[in-house]
Amino acid sequence: MTDPENLDEVLANVGPRLRRIRKERGATLTALSAVTGISVSTLSRLESGGRRPSLELLLPIARAHQVPLDRLVGAPPVGDPRVRSEPVERGGRTMLPLTRRPGGLQAYKVVVPARNEEPDPRTHEGYEWLYVLSGRLRLVLADHDLVLGPGEAAEFDTRLPHWFGPAGEEPVEFLSLFGPQGERMHVRAQPRRKG
């Protein structure tokens, strides 16, 4: 049976946790409202403790932040060390999170189907490490254009313009580890062509 005082303490900590997670992701209440369909007023009251959290409010917020519901409510660990996460599709890539908590070092297993794709180098804060499991990975990094095969790794400062994808006509599968700033992606402006 749950101790009522403990339940009150858990519920009291949900609001500050919601605010912290939203701010970690650089989201505004307005942006979160647009994604979840929950009014800005309700989100604000949840964060300030003026509204009691419920599943119907927390589930869309967890989905929007891509975190387990347990993280929003601060549920104690159950002792099972296995990471069970759902694959995420982004830009035609399948990413399987291998770490549980946002912030800090993030690890993903990434699968990219074979396709002809023009490199579109980007920059962001942080440092990245790639390890190819199968297929061939093309890495464009500043002035370098490399192809890595299974068992090869690369590491680089992500402030350098970089892009990676399949090299050739087969999918590529690799591990990606990056630092805490890896989520803030910025488009690097292309120089104008003279002509």
mmCIF file of the C-alpha atoms, coordinates in Angstrom:
data_MODEL
# 
_entry.id   MODEL 
# 
loop_
_atom_site.group_PDB 
_atom_site.id 
_atom_site.type_symbol 
_atom_site.label_atom_id 
_atom_site.label_alt_id 
_atom_site.label_comp_id 
_atom_site.label_asym_id 
_atom_site.label_entity_id 
_atom_site.label_seq_id 
_atom_site.pdbx_PDB_ins_code 
_atom_site.Cartn_x 
_atom_site.Cartn_y 
_atom_site.Cartn_z 
_atom_site.occupancy 
_atom_site.B_iso_or_equiv 
_atom_site.pdbx_formal_charge 
_atom_site.auth_seq_id 
_atom_site.auth_comp_id 
_atom_site.auth_asym_id 
_atom_site.auth_atom_id 
_atom_site.pdbx_PDB_model_num 
ATOM 1   C CA . MET A 1 1   ? 0.000  0.000  0.000   1.00 0.00 ? 1   MET A CA 1 
ATOM 2   C CA . THR A 1 2   ? 1.275  3.472  -0.879  1.00 0.00 ? 2   THR A CA 1 
ATOM 3   C CA . ASP A 1 3   ? 2.014  5.851  1.983   1.00 0.00 ? 3   ASP A CA 1 
ATOM 4   C CA . PRO A 1 4   ? -0.227 8.953  1.472   1.00 0.00 ? 4   PRO A CA 1 
ATOM 5   C CA . GLU A 1 5   ? 2.553  11.305 2.651   1.00 0.00 ? 5   GLU A CA 1 
ATOM 6   C CA . ASN A 1 6   ? 4.958  9.731  0.155   1.00 0.00 ? 6   ASN A CA 1 
ATOM 7   C CA . LEU A 1 7   ? 2.349  10.078 -2.618  1.00 0.00 ? 7   LEU A CA 1 
ATOM 8   C CA . ASP A 1 8   ? 1.883  13.771 -1.805  1.00 0.00 ? 8   ASP A CA 1 
ATOM 9   C CA . GLU A 1 9   ? 5.661  14.264 -1.962  1.00 0.00 ? 9   GLU A CA 1 
ATOM 10  C CA . VAL A 1 10  ? 5.888  12.468 -5.323  1.00 0.00 ? 10  VAL A CA 1 
ATOM 11  C CA . LEU A 1 11  ? 3.045  14.584 -6.747  1.00 0.00 ? 11  LEU A CA 1 
ATOM 12  C CA . ALA A 1 12  ? 4.574  17.807 -5.377  1.00 0.00 ? 12  ALA A CA 1 
ATOM 13  C CA . ASN A 1 13  ? 7.813  17.063 -7.253  1.00 0.00 ? 13  ASN A CA 1 
ATOM 14  C CA . VAL A 1 14  ? 6.119  16.475 -10.622 1.00 0.00 ? 14  VAL A CA 1 
ATOM 15  C CA . GLY A 1 15  ? 5.669  20.185 -11.437 1.00 0.00 ? 15  GLY A CA 1 
ATOM 16  C CA . PRO A 1 16  ? 9.317  21.216 -10.967 1.00 0.00 ? 16  PRO A CA 1 
ATOM 17  C CA . ARG A 1 17  ? 10.381 18.082 -12.869 1.00 0.00 ? 17  ARG A CA 1 
ATOM 18  C CA . LEU A 1 18  ? 8.080  18.973 -15.802 1.00 0.00 ? 18  LEU A CA 1 
ATOM 19  C CA . ARG A 1 19  ? 9.527  22.507 -15.922 1.00 0.00 ? 19  ARG A CA 1 
ATOM 20  C CA . ARG A 1 20  ? 13.125 21.214 -15.753 1.00 0.00 ? 20  ARG A CA 1 
ATOM 21  C CA . ILE A 1 21  ? 12.587 18.678 -18.568 1.00 0.00 ? 21  ILE A CA 1 
ATOM 22  C CA . ARG A 1 22  ? 10.845 21.288 -20.759 1.00 0.00 ? 22  ARG A CA 1 
ATOM 23  C CA . LYS A 1 23  ? 13.676 23.779 -20.219 1.00 0.00 ? 23  LYS A CA 1 
ATOM 24  C CA . GLU A 1 24  ? 16.334 21.103 -20.886 1.00 0.00 ? 24  GLU A CA 1 
ATOM 25  C CA . ARG A 1 25  ? 14.722 20.659 -24.279 1.00 0.00 ? 25  ARG A CA 1 
ATOM 26  C CA . GLY A 1 26  ? 14.525 24.400 -24.933 1.00 0.00 ? 26  GLY A CA 1 
ATOM 27  C CA . ALA A 1 27  ? 10.734 24.263 -25.348 1.00 0.00 ? 27  ALA A CA 1 
ATOM 28  C CA . THR A 1 28  ? 8.323  27.041 -24.438 1.00 0.00 ? 28  THR A CA 1 
ATOM 29  C CA . LEU A 1 29  ? 4.925  26.445 -22.868 1.00 0.00 ? 29  LEU A CA 1 
ATOM 30  C CA . THR A 1 30  ? 3.367  27.638 -26.132 1.00 0.00 ? 30  THR A CA 1 
ATOM 31  C CA . ALA A 1 31  ? 5.357  25.131 -28.216 1.00 0.00 ? 31  ALA A CA 1 
ATOM 32  C CA . LEU A 1 32  ? 4.550  22.298 -25.795 1.00 0.00 ? 32  LEU A CA 1 
ATOM 33  C CA . SER A 1 33  ? 0.883  23.281 -25.880 1.00 0.00 ? 33  SER A CA 1 
ATOM 34  C CA . ALA A 1 34  ? 0.868  23.116 -29.690 1.00 0.00 ? 34  ALA A CA 1 
ATOM 35  C CA . VAL A 1 35  ? 2.340  19.593 -29.648 1.00 0.00 ? 35  VAL A CA 1 
ATOM 36  C CA . THR A 1 36  ? 0.267  18.149 -26.787 1.00 0.00 ? 36  THR A CA 1 
ATOM 37  C CA . GLY A 1 37  ? -3.059 19.955 -27.236 1.00 0.00 ? 37  GLY A CA 1 
ATOM 38  C CA . ILE A 1 38  ? -2.953 20.950 -23.549 1.00 0.00 ? 38  ILE A CA 1 
ATOM 39  C CA . SER A 1 39  ? -3.584 24.643 -22.907 1.00 0.00 ? 39  SER A CA 1 
ATOM 40  C CA . VAL A 1 40  ? -0.692 26.899 -21.876 1.00 0.00 ? 40  VAL A CA 1 
ATOM 41  C CA . SER A 1 41  ? -2.623 27.750 -18.721 1.00 0.00 ? 41  SER A CA 1 
ATOM 42  C CA . THR A 1 42  ? -2.954 24.086 -17.718 1.00 0.00 ? 42  THR A CA 1 
ATOM 43  C CA . LEU A 1 43  ? 0.711  23.389 -18.470 1.00 0.00 ? 43  LEU A CA 1 
ATOM 44  C CA . SER A 1 44  ? 1.736  26.400 -16.386 1.00 0.00 ? 44  SER A CA 1 
ATOM 45  C CA . ARG A 1 45  ? -0.450 25.280 -13.460 1.00 0.00 ? 45  ARG A CA 1 
ATOM 46  C CA . LEU A 1 46  ? 0.985  21.739 -13.692 1.00 0.00 ? 46  LEU A CA 1 
ATOM 47  C CA . GLU A 1 47  ? 4.527  23.118 -13.503 1.00 0.00 ? 47  GLU A CA 1 
ATOM 48  C CA . SER A 1 48  ? 3.743  25.461 -10.604 1.00 0.00 ? 48  SER A CA 1 
ATOM 49  C CA . GLY A 1 49  ? 1.892  22.774 -8.629  1.00 0.00 ? 49  GLY A CA 1 
ATOM 50  C CA . GLY A 1 50  ? -1.474 24.524 -9.029  1.00 0.00 ? 50  GLY A CA 1 
ATOM 51  C CA . ARG A 1 51  ? -2.907 21.555 -10.931 1.00 0.00 ? 51  ARG A CA 1 
ATOM 52  C CA . ARG A 1 52  ? -2.712 17.942 -9.836  1.00 0.00 ? 52  ARG A CA 1 
ATOM 53  C CA . PRO A 1 53  ? -1.036 15.767 -12.513 1.00 0.00 ? 53  PRO A CA 1 
ATOM 54  C CA . SER A 1 54  ? -3.110 13.057 -14.165 1.00 0.00 ? 54  SER A CA 1 
ATOM 55  C CA . LEU A 1 55  ? -2.342 10.382 -16.755 1.00 0.00 ? 55  LEU A CA 1 
ATOM 56  C CA . GLU A 1 56  ? -4.380 12.189 -19.415 1.00 0.00 ? 56  GLU A CA 1 
ATOM 57  C CA . LEU A 1 57  ? -2.071 15.212 -18.990 1.00 0.00 ? 57  LEU A CA 1 
ATOM 58  C CA . LEU A 1 58  ? 1.243  13.432 -18.368 1.00 0.00 ? 58  LEU A CA 1 
ATOM 59  C CA . LEU A 1 59  ? 1.059  10.923 -21.248 1.00 0.00 ? 59  LEU A CA 1 
ATOM 60  C CA . PRO A 1 60  ? 1.028  13.566 -24.047 1.00 0.00 ? 60  PRO A CA 1 
ATOM 61  C CA . ILE A 1 61  ? 3.796  15.499 -22.279 1.00 0.00 ? 61  ILE A CA 1 
ATOM 62  C CA . ALA A 1 62  ? 5.961  12.358 -21.976 1.00 0.00 ? 62  ALA A CA 1 
ATOM 63  C CA . ARG A 1 63  ? 5.344  11.613 -25.661 1.00 0.00 ? 63  ARG A CA 1 
ATOM 64  C CA . ALA A 1 64  ? 6.222  15.197 -26.684 1.00 0.00 ? 64  ALA A CA 1 
ATOM 65  C CA . HIS A 1 65  ? 9.498  15.109 -24.719 1.00 0.00 ? 65  HIS A CA 1 
ATOM 66  C CA . GLN A 1 66  ? 10.189 11.494 -25.758 1.00 0.00 ? 66  GLN A CA 1 
ATOM 67  C CA . VAL A 1 67  ? 10.776 10.393 -22.179 1.00 0.00 ? 67  VAL A CA 1 
ATOM 68  C CA . PRO A 1 68  ? 9.273  7.539  -20.184 1.00 0.00 ? 68  PRO A CA 1 
ATOM 69  C CA . LEU A 1 69  ? 6.360  8.469  -17.934 1.00 0.00 ? 69  LEU A CA 1 
ATOM 70  C CA . ASP A 1 70  ? 8.478  7.259  -15.002 1.00 0.00 ? 70  ASP A CA 1 
ATOM 71  C CA . ARG A 1 71  ? 10.867 10.165 -15.596 1.00 0.00 ? 71  ARG A CA 1 
ATOM 72  C CA . LEU A 1 72  ? 8.070  12.720 -15.289 1.00 0.00 ? 72  LEU A CA 1 
ATOM 73  C CA . VAL A 1 73  ? 6.826  11.366 -11.974 1.00 0.00 ? 73  VAL A CA 1 
ATOM 74  C CA . GLY A 1 74  ? 10.201 10.338 -10.540 1.00 0.00 ? 74  GLY A CA 1 
ATOM 75  C CA . ALA A 1 75  ? 9.248  6.693  -10.109 1.00 0.00 ? 75  ALA A CA 1 
ATOM 76  C CA . PRO A 1 76  ? 11.862 4.691  -8.227  1.00 0.00 ? 76  PRO A CA 1 
ATOM 77  C CA . PRO A 1 77  ? 13.896 2.230  -10.299 1.00 0.00 ? 77  PRO A CA 1 
ATOM 78  C CA . VAL A 1 78  ? 12.572 -1.308 -10.318 1.00 0.00 ? 78  VAL A CA 1 
ATOM 79  C CA . GLY A 1 79  ? 15.976 -2.955 -10.412 1.00 0.00 ? 79  GLY A CA 1 
ATOM 80  C CA . ASP A 1 80  ? 15.900 -4.234 -13.997 1.00 0.00 ? 80  ASP A CA 1 
ATOM 81  C CA . PRO A 1 81  ? 18.984 -2.830 -15.772 1.00 0.00 ? 81  PRO A CA 1 
ATOM 82  C CA . ARG A 1 82  ? 17.785 -3.619 -19.303 1.00 0.00 ? 82  ARG A CA 1 
ATOM 83  C CA . VAL A 1 83  ? 17.084 -0.630 -21.522 1.00 0.00 ? 83  VAL A CA 1 
ATOM 84  C CA . ARG A 1 84  ? 13.718 -1.061 -23.218 1.00 0.00 ? 84  ARG A CA 1 
ATOM 85  C CA . SER A 1 85  ? 13.035 1.686  -25.659 1.00 0.00 ? 85  SER A CA 1 
ATOM 86  C CA . GLU A 1 86  ? 10.965 2.178  -28.751 1.00 0.00 ? 86  GLU A CA 1 
ATOM 87  C CA . PRO A 1 87  ? 12.638 2.943  -32.075 1.00 0.00 ? 87  PRO A CA 1 
ATOM 88  C CA . VAL A 1 88  ? 12.272 6.532  -33.270 1.00 0.00 ? 88  VAL A CA 1 
ATOM 89  C CA . GLU A 1 89  ? 12.003 7.425  -36.972 1.00 0.00 ? 89  GLU A CA 1 
ATOM 90  C CA . ARG A 1 90  ? 13.743 10.689 -37.937 1.00 0.00 ? 90  ARG A CA 1 
ATOM 91  C CA . GLY A 1 91  ? 14.496 11.782 -41.463 1.00 0.00 ? 91  GLY A CA 1 
ATOM 92  C CA . GLY A 1 92  ? 14.245 8.248  -42.809 1.00 0.00 ? 92  GLY A CA 1 
ATOM 93  C CA . ARG A 1 93  ? 16.587 6.920  -40.113 1.00 0.00 ? 93  ARG A CA 1 
ATOM 94  C CA . THR A 1 94  ? 15.594 4.451  -37.411 1.00 0.00 ? 94  THR A CA 1 
ATOM 95  C CA . MET A 1 95  ? 17.149 5.377  -34.089 1.00 0.00 ? 95  MET A CA 1 
ATOM 96  C CA . LEU A 1 96  ? 17.007 3.085  -31.087 1.00 0.00 ? 96  LEU A CA 1 
ATOM 97  C CA . PRO A 1 97  ? 17.917 4.923  -27.849 1.00 0.00 ? 97  PRO A CA 1 
ATOM 98  C CA . LEU A 1 98  ? 20.386 2.909  -25.754 1.00 0.00 ? 98  LEU A CA 1 
ATOM 99  C CA . THR A 1 99  ? 20.438 5.296  -22.796 1.00 0.00 ? 99  THR A CA 1 
ATOM 100 C CA . ARG A 1 100 ? 17.511 6.035  -20.509 1.00 0.00 ? 100 ARG A CA 1 
ATOM 101 C CA . ARG A 1 101 ? 17.895 9.567  -19.317 1.00 0.00 ? 101 ARG A CA 1 
ATOM 102 C CA . PRO A 1 102 ? 18.038 12.791 -21.267 1.00 0.00 ? 102 PRO A CA 1 
ATOM 103 C CA . GLY A 1 103 ? 21.081 14.969 -20.828 1.00 0.00 ? 103 GLY A CA 1 
ATOM 104 C CA . GLY A 1 104 ? 24.622 13.724 -20.455 1.00 0.00 ? 104 GLY A CA 1 
ATOM 105 C CA . LEU A 1 105 ? 26.047 11.192 -22.861 1.00 0.00 ? 105 LEU A CA 1 
ATOM 106 C CA . GLN A 1 106 ? 23.443 9.822  -25.301 1.00 0.00 ? 106 GLN A CA 1 
ATOM 107 C CA . ALA A 1 107 ? 23.823 6.523  -27.169 1.00 0.00 ? 107 ALA A CA 1 
ATOM 108 C CA . TYR A 1 108 ? 21.818 5.306  -30.168 1.00 0.00 ? 108 TYR A CA 1 
ATOM 109 C CA . LYS A 1 109 ? 21.861 2.383  -32.535 1.00 0.00 ? 109 LYS A CA 1 
ATOM 110 C CA . VAL A 1 110 ? 21.041 3.886  -35.950 1.00 0.00 ? 110 VAL A CA 1 
ATOM 111 C CA . VAL A 1 111 ? 19.884 2.128  -39.120 1.00 0.00 ? 111 VAL A CA 1 
ATOM 112 C CA . VAL A 1 112 ? 19.787 4.089  -42.372 1.00 0.00 ? 112 VAL A CA 1 
ATOM 113 C CA . PRO A 1 113 ? 18.315 2.436  -45.481 1.00 0.00 ? 113 PRO A CA 1 
ATOM 114 C CA . ALA A 1 114 ? 20.223 2.572  -48.761 1.00 0.00 ? 114 ALA A CA 1 
ATOM 115 C CA . ARG A 1 115 ? 19.396 5.748  -50.670 1.00 0.00 ? 115 ARG A CA 1 
ATOM 116 C CA . ASN A 1 116 ? 21.040 8.390  -52.773 1.00 0.00 ? 116 ASN A CA 1 
ATOM 117 C CA . GLU A 1 117 ? 21.325 11.425 -50.577 1.00 0.00 ? 117 GLU A CA 1 
ATOM 118 C CA . GLU A 1 118 ? 23.273 14.624 -51.093 1.00 0.00 ? 118 GLU A CA 1 
ATOM 119 C CA . PRO A 1 119 ? 25.350 15.502 -48.021 1.00 0.00 ? 119 PRO A CA 1 
ATOM 120 C CA . ASP A 1 120 ? 23.890 18.410 -46.073 1.00 0.00 ? 120 ASP A CA 1 
ATOM 121 C CA . PRO A 1 121 ? 26.542 19.217 -43.423 1.00 0.00 ? 121 PRO A CA 1 
ATOM 122 C CA . ARG A 1 122 ? 25.282 20.582 -40.098 1.00 0.00 ? 122 ARG A CA 1 
ATOM 123 C CA . THR A 1 123 ? 26.917 21.798 -36.904 1.00 0.00 ? 123 THR A CA 1 
ATOM 124 C CA . HIS A 1 124 ? 25.909 21.622 -33.243 1.00 0.00 ? 124 HIS A CA 1 
ATOM 125 C CA . GLU A 1 125 ? 27.572 21.802 -29.857 1.00 0.00 ? 125 GLU A CA 1 
ATOM 126 C CA . GLY A 1 126 ? 29.146 18.633 -28.550 1.00 0.00 ? 126 GLY A CA 1 
ATOM 127 C CA . TYR A 1 127 ? 31.344 15.726 -29.523 1.00 0.00 ? 127 TYR A CA 1 
ATOM 128 C CA . GLU A 1 128 ? 30.298 12.595 -31.422 1.00 0.00 ? 128 GLU A CA 1 
ATOM 129 C CA . TRP A 1 129 ? 31.638 9.062  -31.755 1.00 0.00 ? 129 TRP A CA 1 
ATOM 130 C CA . LEU A 1 130 ? 30.444 6.656  -34.484 1.00 0.00 ? 130 LEU A CA 1 
ATOM 131 C CA . TYR A 1 131 ? 31.059 2.886  -34.747 1.00 0.00 ? 131 TYR A CA 1 
ATOM 132 C CA . VAL A 1 132 ? 29.938 0.966  -37.838 1.00 0.00 ? 132 VAL A CA 1 
ATOM 133 C CA . LEU A 1 133 ? 28.222 -2.378 -37.151 1.00 0.00 ? 133 LEU A CA 1 
ATOM 134 C CA . SER A 1 134 ? 27.289 -3.331 -40.735 1.00 0.00 ? 134 SER A CA 1 
ATOM 135 C CA . GLY A 1 135 ? 27.252 -1.756 -44.178 1.00 0.00 ? 135 GLY A CA 1 
ATOM 136 C CA . ARG A 1 136 ? 29.384 1.223  -45.130 1.00 0.00 ? 136 ARG A CA 1 
ATOM 137 C CA . LEU A 1 137 ? 29.015 4.689  -43.631 1.00 0.00 ? 137 LEU A CA 1 
ATOM 138 C CA . ARG A 1 138 ? 29.951 7.821  -45.555 1.00 0.00 ? 138 ARG A CA 1 
ATOM 139 C CA . LEU A 1 139 ? 31.175 10.597 -43.272 1.00 0.00 ? 139 LEU A CA 1 
ATOM 140 C CA . VAL A 1 140 ? 31.608 14.113 -44.632 1.00 0.00 ? 140 VAL A CA 1 
ATOM 141 C CA . LEU A 1 141 ? 33.489 16.114 -42.006 1.00 0.00 ? 141 LEU A CA 1 
ATOM 142 C CA . ALA A 1 142 ? 34.716 19.619 -42.877 1.00 0.00 ? 142 ALA A CA 1 
ATOM 143 C CA . ASP A 1 143 ? 37.113 18.986 -45.821 1.00 0.00 ? 143 ASP A CA 1 
ATOM 144 C CA . HIS A 1 144 ? 37.159 15.194 -45.399 1.00 0.00 ? 144 HIS A CA 1 
ATOM 145 C CA . ASP A 1 145 ? 34.943 12.703 -47.261 1.00 0.00 ? 145 ASP A CA 1 
ATOM 146 C CA . LEU A 1 146 ? 35.468 9.237  -45.744 1.00 0.00 ? 146 LEU A CA 1 
ATOM 147 C CA . VAL A 1 147 ? 33.893 5.784  -45.981 1.00 0.00 ? 147 VAL A CA 1 
ATOM 148 C CA . LEU A 1 148 ? 33.924 3.624  -42.844 1.00 0.00 ? 148 LEU A CA 1 
ATOM 149 C CA . GLY A 1 149 ? 33.321 -0.125 -42.882 1.00 0.00 ? 149 GLY A CA 1 
ATOM 150 C CA . PRO A 1 150 ? 32.231 -2.572 -40.156 1.00 0.00 ? 150 PRO A CA 1 
ATOM 151 C CA . GLY A 1 151 ? 34.409 -2.312 -37.075 1.00 0.00 ? 151 GLY A CA 1 
ATOM 152 C CA . GLU A 1 152 ? 35.684 1.168  -37.928 1.00 0.00 ? 152 GLU A CA 1 
ATOM 153 C CA . ALA A 1 153 ? 35.052 4.176  -35.717 1.00 0.00 ? 153 ALA A CA 1 
ATOM 154 C CA . ALA A 1 154 ? 35.307 7.942  -35.991 1.00 0.00 ? 154 ALA A CA 1 
ATOM 155 C CA . GLU A 1 155 ? 35.152 10.703 -33.412 1.00 0.00 ? 155 GLU A CA 1 
ATOM 156 C CA . PHE A 1 156 ? 34.870 14.429 -33.981 1.00 0.00 ? 156 PHE A CA 1 
ATOM 157 C CA . ASP A 1 157 ? 33.934 17.820 -32.630 1.00 0.00 ? 157 ASP A CA 1 
ATOM 158 C CA . THR A 1 158 ? 30.369 18.436 -33.851 1.00 0.00 ? 158 THR A CA 1 
ATOM 159 C CA . ARG A 1 159 ? 31.036 22.153 -34.275 1.00 0.00 ? 159 ARG A CA 1 
ATOM 160 C CA . LEU A 1 160 ? 32.732 21.109 -37.523 1.00 0.00 ? 160 LEU A CA 1 
ATOM 161 C CA . PRO A 1 161 ? 30.271 20.803 -40.436 1.00 0.00 ? 161 PRO A CA 1 
ATOM 162 C CA . HIS A 1 162 ? 29.426 17.108 -40.714 1.00 0.00 ? 162 HIS A CA 1 
ATOM 163 C CA . TRP A 1 163 ? 27.008 14.675 -42.355 1.00 0.00 ? 163 TRP A CA 1 
ATOM 164 C CA . PHE A 1 164 ? 26.804 10.884 -42.412 1.00 0.00 ? 164 PHE A CA 1 
ATOM 165 C CA . GLY A 1 165 ? 24.727 8.357  -44.291 1.00 0.00 ? 165 GLY A CA 1 
ATOM 166 C CA . PRO A 1 166 ? 24.964 5.143  -46.296 1.00 0.00 ? 166 PRO A CA 1 
ATOM 167 C CA . ALA A 1 167 ? 27.832 4.782  -48.756 1.00 0.00 ? 167 ALA A CA 1 
ATOM 168 C CA . GLY A 1 168 ? 26.594 2.687  -51.624 1.00 0.00 ? 168 GLY A CA 1 
ATOM 169 C CA . GLU A 1 169 ? 23.542 0.586  -52.272 1.00 0.00 ? 169 GLU A CA 1 
ATOM 170 C CA . GLU A 1 170 ? 23.072 -1.124 -48.927 1.00 0.00 ? 170 GLU A CA 1 
ATOM 171 C CA . PRO A 1 171 ? 21.773 0.023  -45.555 1.00 0.00 ? 171 PRO A CA 1 
ATOM 172 C CA . VAL A 1 172 ? 24.208 1.008  -42.844 1.00 0.00 ? 172 VAL A CA 1 
ATOM 173 C CA . GLU A 1 173 ? 23.880 0.229  -39.144 1.00 0.00 ? 173 GLU A CA 1 
ATOM 174 C CA . PHE A 1 174 ? 26.024 2.058  -36.583 1.00 0.00 ? 174 PHE A CA 1 
ATOM 175 C CA . LEU A 1 175 ? 26.295 3.182  -32.978 1.00 0.00 ? 175 LEU A CA 1 
ATOM 176 C CA . SER A 1 176 ? 26.299 6.893  -32.230 1.00 0.00 ? 176 SER A CA 1 
ATOM 177 C CA . LEU A 1 177 ? 27.357 8.465  -28.941 1.00 0.00 ? 177 LEU A CA 1 
ATOM 178 C CA . PHE A 1 178 ? 27.231 12.209 -28.417 1.00 0.00 ? 178 PHE A CA 1 
ATOM 179 C CA . GLY A 1 179 ? 27.572 14.745 -25.636 1.00 0.00 ? 179 GLY A CA 1 
ATOM 180 C CA . PRO A 1 180 ? 24.849 16.706 -23.852 1.00 0.00 ? 180 PRO A CA 1 
ATOM 181 C CA . GLN A 1 181 ? 24.609 19.491 -26.431 1.00 0.00 ? 181 GLN A CA 1 
ATOM 182 C CA . GLY A 1 182 ? 23.963 17.083 -29.323 1.00 0.00 ? 182 GLY A CA 1 
ATOM 183 C CA . GLU A 1 183 ? 20.249 17.859 -29.575 1.00 0.00 ? 183 GLU A CA 1 
ATOM 184 C CA . ARG A 1 184 ? 20.640 21.516 -30.543 1.00 0.00 ? 184 ARG A CA 1 
ATOM 185 C CA . MET A 1 185 ? 21.163 21.221 -34.288 1.00 0.00 ? 185 MET A CA 1 
ATOM 186 C CA . HIS A 1 186 ? 21.901 24.286 -36.417 1.00 0.00 ? 186 HIS A CA 1 
ATOM 187 C CA . VAL A 1 187 ? 21.855 24.582 -40.194 1.00 0.00 ? 187 VAL A CA 1 
ATOM 188 C CA . ARG A 1 188 ? 25.164 25.820 -41.546 1.00 0.00 ? 188 ARG A CA 1 
ATOM 189 C CA . ALA A 1 189 ? 24.686 28.415 -44.254 1.00 0.00 ? 189 ALA A CA 1 
ATOM 190 C CA . GLN A 1 190 ? 25.984 27.453 -47.690 1.00 0.00 ? 190 GLN A CA 1 
ATOM 191 C CA . PRO A 1 191 ? 28.201 30.062 -49.377 1.00 0.00 ? 191 PRO A CA 1 
ATOM 192 C CA . ARG A 1 192 ? 26.651 31.726 -52.403 1.00 0.00 ? 192 ARG A CA 1 
ATOM 193 C CA . ARG A 1 193 ? 27.902 30.548 -55.741 1.00 0.00 ? 193 ARG A CA 1 
ATOM 194 C CA . LYS A 1 194 ? 29.399 33.202 -57.900 1.00 0.00 ? 194 LYS A CA 1 
ATOM 195 C CA . GLY A 1 195 ? 28.251 33.117 -61.427 1.00 0.00 ? 195 GLY A CA 1 
# 
